[in-house]
Amino acid sequence: QVQLVESGGGLVQPGGSLRLSCAAPGLTFSSYAMAWYRQAPGKERELVASISNLGVVTNYADSVKGRFTISRDNAKNTMYLQMDSLKPEDTAVYYCNRRGAALFLPWGQGTQVTVSS
């Protein structure tokens, strides 16, 4: 069974940066558009950014546009999220998955991002 493994989260001050990674061993990674999602305490999970299967097309939520960059390395079955100019409202657990609810794999444990001074 495919497992999604997120890493790279942590505690960072406002204005700081983090780079998240998503590994998907066992997935035919290059066949699927992928995405990052996040869930803040008391809120529903939301789409943050998505990337097409070959990495040509990317899309971002308005709240992160211009600050976050999604990328992928299909040779490594890995996706990344570079997060710059972080804000306290970016605090959440970040998850990766295939793009589109109908294609969701079982969710991984996610990686906690906390932005606080």
Secondary structure, 3 states (H helix, E strand, C coil): CCCCEEECCEEECCCCCEEEEEECCCCCHHHCCEEEEEECCCCCCEEEEEECCCCCCEEECCCCCCCEEEEEEHHHCEEEEEECCCCHHHCEEEEEEECCHHHCCCCCCCEEEEECC
